[in-house]
């Protein structure tokens, strides 16, 4: 029995019993009370006639007395049953109206509709827990790339916003608490097409509970969690959460990277950006004294990474008792000119406005610029609706947590090897990164590249896989050729190949930026970088054996029987 049926029967039990009792008593009375026909003979109404008469009498329709004119006793009973049935129907109708307006019934109907929608999904999908600014970006980006999503949020306004959003494919949404294990199961935790659960709620505790629930109930599903606390992050790692994204730690590490390797920072920003958008300009933060306004979780992360880079920092914090900043910190918000002067804004080379208030952050930057026009500015944007304000503030770097999280999750989902490649890029140094940037610009132009990954197997690259199984050689350069004109190079490059190697402790050997004559093997995982739209061109070579044969040999092959017959006849003539 469904929740809706159970709830209706439970709430309508008494009204239905009242109606049944009313009809039963009325019918029985008409059967037992005798009437007098036109000949003066006594007669009794049968059950069929009694049911028929009571049915239209109780609903106040009224057709008349049957099968004979009523006696006084019958008319008195009819009068009594009219009032009795009207009271019963009023009570029943009132109960029905109350039930229709009942929030529990509405929720049960929505849950039933949601569960049916999820069960009918035939494509791979990701479960998104929490529909804030980050999830909004993520759902739209995944949907535009053909990935289905399922959303859970306990805020009705957010669910209504999702339902009214212009999204190409329907997104099943449920108003519920994602920390409830039964809700996760209803949302498809055990569904065969559920590829991952993304916990993006505003509470680290709820995200942790979601991670634990998924790990205990379904160990095969991938779990991606947002965390803004190092303690929660460590707890998530203890439960082997696949990916943990801390926006404060991520940004702080990127800022530190920009200090010692600007090119590596630029590669990171480009490869995790939205494909098709304009490339970001190079950013080179100066070394010297930096002022950090706000010593919360974000300020602590920035302070730790900058200190590790050997950069001198000075903290400006209004609540020393709560945040416990290091000795020598300045007390104040940073919005006051006197506070910035006391902190040494005139000698500072950079300032980070990292409070949780966008108005204060903009005020800090404006006040700092008035006293030092050359200072490098970094500001934290907490609310996505303030994007225009921060764009017009002439900031060098804007830190938006929702944007950072969404881009990192997209990189994990769309190209799992990308995170590994970015870690490898950090170890190669700034010169290597500069050369890579030059190659990327030559390929993708002035727009952010599209990055994705495939594995050489029967499902993702059947043509290449079958060729390798038959002993043929397939090179990296073969994948970069146009399937219609092999002399034309595609605007694509292979960033990295991950190959199974049992002799290595990790089990995988990583080959970054392989040459075009590098030979592929079955099971290789390849990370591509290309201009938007080139992915479809490569899919021809990966999936079509004739296209692969052409880019390798230059010979056109058709599987149509007429073409094969003509080709055979031509060969005989030439012979």
N, C-alpha and C positions, 0 to 999 in steps of 0.2 A: 504494500500500500504506500502510495506517495505521500509526501508531507502535506500537499494541498488537500488530497482526499481525506486524510486523517484529521486535519484541522477542521474541514467543513463538517464532517460527521460529528466531531466532538462538540463544535459550537452549535450545530443545528439539531442536536439530539433531543433536547427538551422541546423546542418548537415543533419538531416533527411528531413527537409523542402527543403533544397537545392537539395537533390537527387530527392525528389518527384516532385519539380518544373522542374528539368532537364528532367526527364522521361516524364512528362506530356507534356511539350513543344515539345519534340522530337517526341512522339507518335502522337500528334495532327498534327504536320507538315507533317508526312508521310501519314496521312489519307486525308489531304486537298490537297496536291500537286499531280496533275495527272501524270500518266505515259502513255507510248505508247507501245502497244503490238506489236507482230510480224506482225499483219494484219493492223497496222497503226491506231488501234482504241484506244481511250482514256480509261483508267481504273483507279480506285481508290482502294488503299489498305484498307482493312477492319481493324477494331480495333484489332482483334486477331492477324492478320499477323503483324500489326505495333508493338504490344507489344512483339511478338516473336522476330522480327528483332532487335528492340531496346535492348532487354534483352541481346542477345549475342553480339551485336555491342558495347554497352556501357561498357561491361566487357572485350572488346578487344579479344574475342574468335574468332568470324568471321566464318560464314558458306557460305556466298554468298548472292546474291540478290534474293529475292523471293516476290510474286509468279511469277513475270515476271522480266526480265532484266530492270534495272532502266533507267529512262530518265536522261537527263543532269540536269534538275532541281532537281530530286530526289537525284542524286549523289552529287550535290552541298549541298543539305540539310543534306545528310548523313555525308559529310565531316565536316560540321559545328557542327553537334551533336556529332561527335566523340570527337572533342576537348572540347566541352561543358561538355560531360559526364566524360571525363578523369579528367578535373578540379574538377568537383563535387565529384568524387570518391577519388581523392587525398585529398581533404578537409575533406571528411568523414573519411577516413582511418587515417589521421593525428589526427582527433578529438578522434577516438577510441583509438589510441596509447596513447594519452595524458590522456584519461580517465582511461586506465588500470594502468598507473603510478601514478594516483592521490591518494594522501595519504588519502583523505576523503573517497574514494571508498573502499580502503583497510581496513580502520577502520570500515566502515559500514558492509563490508563482515565479518570481525572478530566479530563484535558485534552480527550480525545475527547468526553466527555459535555458539558463546558463549551462546546466549540466548536459542537457541535450545538445546544445551548440558545441560544447567541448568534445562530447563523444562522437560527433559527426566529422570532426576534423580529420582529414586524410593527409595533410601536409605536416612537415615538422614544425613545431611551434615552441616558443619560450614563454614561461609563466612569469609575469611581471608583478611583484608584490609591492604595492604603493605606486600611486600615480601622481607624483609631484612633477616639478620642472624637469628633473633628470629623466624620469620615465616617459614624459611627454616627448622629449627629443628622441629617446630610444625607440619608442613605439612607431613614431612617424618614419624614422630612418630605416628600421627593420622592415616596416610594411612596404616602403618604396622599393626595397630590394627583394621583395617576394617572400619574406619570412613572416609567418603568422605569429600572433601574440595573444595571450590571455591575461587579463588584468584583474587584480584584486585590490580593493581599497575600502577602508571603512568610512571614508568621507563621501557623503552623497553628492556634494557639489562637484567633486572631482569626477565621479562616475558620470554625472549628467554632462559635464564638459566633454568627456571622452565620447559619449553617445552622440553629441552634436558636432563633433569634430569631423572635418572632411578628410576621411581616410579611405583609400581605394578599396581595401578589403575589410570586411566586418571584423571587429575585435570584440569577442565575448568579454563582458565585464560583470563582476559580482561585487555587491556592496557587503563586505564582511571583513572580519579580522583575520589577516593572513597568518597570524601566529597560531591559529587553531589548526590542528593537524587534519581534522575532518574537512575543513575548508580547502586545504591544499589537495586533499584526495579528490574532492569534488571538482577542483580546477584542473585535474588531469595529471596528478603526480605519478600515477601508475599507468598513464596512457602510453602506448607504445611509441607515439610520435613526439612525446615530450622530451626535448633535447636539453633543457636546462631550466633552472629556477633562478630568477634575479631578484634579490631582496634589496629594495630601494626605499624602505619606509624611513620616516623621520627619526625613528628610535633605534639606537644601536642594540638595545636589549631585544627588540622584536626581530631585527635582522639576525641576531645570534640564534634566537629560538627557531627561526625559519631554517637556518643552516643546519642546526642540530636535528630538527625534524626530518629534513630531506635526507641527511646522512643515515639516520637510523631506519627510515622507512624504505628508501630506494637509493642504494649506493651507486647505481649506474648513472643516475642523472647528474648533469653538471650543475654546480652551485656557484653563483657569483653574488657576492655580498658587498654592500657599502658599509664602511665603518669609519667613524671620525674619532675613535679612541684607540690608543695603542693597546690598552688592556683587553678591550673587546676583540681587537684584531688578533691578539695572541690566543685568546680563547677560541676564536674561529679556526685558527690554524691547528689547534689541538684536535679539532674534529675533522681535519683534512678537507676544509673548504677549498674548492678548486682555485677560485680567484677572489682576492680581497682587495678592494679599491678604497684607499684612504685619500680623499682629494687634497687634504692639507699636506700629507707626506709626499704625494705625487708632485704637487706644484713646487714644494720646497726643494725636492730633488732636481726638478727641471731648472729652477732658478740657479741652483748651485752648478748644474751642468752648463748653463749659459755663461757662468763666470769663467770656468776653466776650458770649456770647449763649445763656443758659440755655434759652430757648424753642427755638432752632434745635437744640440738643442733644437736647431732649425729642422734637422731631419726628423726628430721626434715629433715636432709640431706638424710638419707636413704629412707624415705617414699616418698620424692619428686624426687628421682633420676630415672634414666632410668632402668627399670627392666632387670635383667640378668647381669648387669655390676658389677664389683667388689666393695664390700663395702669400703667406705672411712675409713681411719684410724682415731682413736679418736684425737681430737684437744683440747688442753687446753691452751688458751691464759693466760699469766701471768698478775698479777695486779701490777701497778706501773705507771711510767711515759710513756705515749705514744706520739709519734710524728706523726702529721697528715700533710702530704705534699699535698697541694691543698685544697682550701676552697670554692669549687664550690658547686653544689647541693649535690654531693656525700660526700664531706668533711663536709658540714654542718650537714647532716644526721648522719654520724658517730660521729661527735663531740657531737651532742645532746644526742644520746643514751649512749655513753661512760660517759658523764657527769652525766646522770641520774643514771648510775651504780656506781657513786662515783670514777671514774677513772680520774686521773690527765692527762690532754692533753696539748700539745703545738703545735700551728699552724705554719706551714711554707707556706707562700703564696707570690707569686711574684707581684701580682697586688692588693694592699690593697684598692685602690680607687674603684675598680670594685666590689670586694667581701665583703669588709668591715669586716675583721676578728676581733675577740675580742682583747682587749688590751693585750699587752705583746707578740703578735705574731711576728715571725721572718720573715723578708723580704728576699725572695729568692725562687729558684725553688726546692731546695733540692738535685739537682744533683751535687752540689759543696760540697766538703768535709768541707770547712770552714763554710758553712751555717749549716750543720748538727752538727758540733762541737759547734757552737754558740747556737744551740737549745738544746744541752745536749745529744747527741747520746750516749756518754759513759755511762750515767746513765739511759738511756731509756731501758724499757723492751720490747717495741713493736714499730713498725713503719708502717704506712699506706701510701702507694704510690697511691694517688687517683686522679691524674691529668687526663685530657682527651687525653694524648699523651702516647702511649705504650712505645715508646723509652725512654722517660723521666722517666716513672715508673720503667722500668728495670734498668736504670742508678741509680735511687735513691736507689733501693734495693742493687745493687752491691756496691755502695759507702758506704752505711750504714753497710753492712756486713764487709767491710774492717776495719771499726773502732770499730765495736762491733759484734763479731761473734755469740754471744748468743741472739741477738735481735730477737724477734718474728716478722715475716714479713708477711704483707698483701699487695697485689698489685691488682690494677684494670686493667683488660684486656678489652680494648675497641673494638678491631678488632679480629674476630674469626680466621683469617688467621695467627695470631701470637700465636696460641695455643702451638705449639711445643716449642717456645721460653720460654713461661712461665712455661711449664712443666719441662724444663731443668734448670730453674733458682733456683731450690730448695726452693720454697716458701712454707710457712706454710698454707696460705689460698689465693686462687685466686678468685677475684670477677669479673665475666663475666656477664654483664647485660643481654645479649641475652639468656644465659643459665638459669639464674634465672627466667626470665619471662616465657620462654618456659616450664620449669618444673612446675611452679605454675599454668600455664594455663592447662597443662596436668592433674594436680591433680584436678583442678576444673571440667574439662570435664569428666575425667574417673572416678573420685570418689568425687562427690560434698561434701560428709561428711568428707573428709580428712582434709580440712581446719578447720572445726569445731573440729575435734579430736586433731589437732596440737595445737589449742588454749586451749583445755582442758588439754593437756599434760603439758603446761607451768605452770598450777596451782598445779600440783601434786608434784613438787619438784624433785630434782636430784636423790634421792634414788629410788623413784618409777620408774623414767626413766631408771635407771640402771637395775632394775629387768625386765623391759619390753625389754631392749636390749638383756638380756640373753635369754629370751623366743624367741625373734625374731631370734637370731643366731641359736638356737636349731632347729628352724623350717625351715628357709630359707638358712642356711649355710653361705657362704662367699659372696653371691651375693645380689644385691639390690632387695628387695621384690617387688612383683606385688601387687598393691592395687586397689580395685574396689568396687563398691557398687551395691546393688540390693534392690528392694522394694518387700515385700510380697504382690503380687497382681496377677491377672489372666494372665497378659502379661509376667512378669519377673520370676515368681515362681508359675506356675499354680498347680503343684502337692502339694506343701506345702500349698498354699492358699485354695485349695479344701479340704484338710485334716482338716485344722483349721475350715473351714466353717461347716464341718460335726461333729465338736465337739471333734476331736482327738487332742492329745497333740503332739506338735513337739518341741523338745529341740534343743538348740544350738549345743550340742554334736552330734545330728543326722546328722548335715551338715558336720561334720569333718570325717565321715566314708566313706571308699571306697565302691562303689556300687557293686563291684565284690567280695570283701572280707571285711565284716563289722568289722572283728577283726583288720584290718589294718587302722591306722590313716593317714589321709591326712596331707600333710605339709602345713597346713593352720590354721589361727587363726582369731577370730572375735575381731576386735579392738573396735568397738562401735556399739550400737544400738540406733536409734532415734525413739521414740514412741510418738504418739499423746497423749497429756494430757492437757485437757482444764483447769484443775485446776492450771496449771503453766502459768505464764504471757507470756512466749515465745510461749506457745502452744505445746512445745515438751519437752519430758523428755529424757535426754541423759544417757545411761548406758555404761560406759567405761569398757572394758575387762570383759564382762559378763562370769559367770561360765557356764560349759557345761550343767548343769541342768536347765538353765534359759529357761523359756517357751516363745515361740514366739507367736505373735498375728498378725492378718491381718493388713496390713498397716505399719508394722515395716520396717524401713530402716536400712540395715545392711552394715557395712564397713568391708571388708575382707582384710587380708594380707596373702600372700602365696608365695611359690616358683613359678617361672614362669612355666606355663603349668597346674597348679593345678586347674585353673578356670574351665577348661572343665570337670574335674572330678566332681566338685560340681554341675555343671549344670545338671548332670544326676539326682541327688537327688532333685533338685529344680523343674525339669520339668517332670520327669517320676514317676508316682505313684507307679509302681512296684518296682523301685529302692528305693523309699522312704519307702515302706512297708518292703523291705528286710533289710535296715539298722536299722529299728526300731525293727523288730521282728526276723529277721534271716530266714524268710520263703521266698522261691523262688516262684514267681508267674509268670505265662505266660498267655497271652491273646489269644494264638493260640487255636482253638477249639479242636484240637487233644489232646493237653496237658491237657485241661480242662476235656475232656472225660476220659483220662487215670487217671487223678487225682481222678475223681469221682468214677471210677471203683475200684481203689486201696482203697479208703475210704470204699467202700461197703465190699470188701474182708476182710479188717481189722476188720470191725464191726462184 
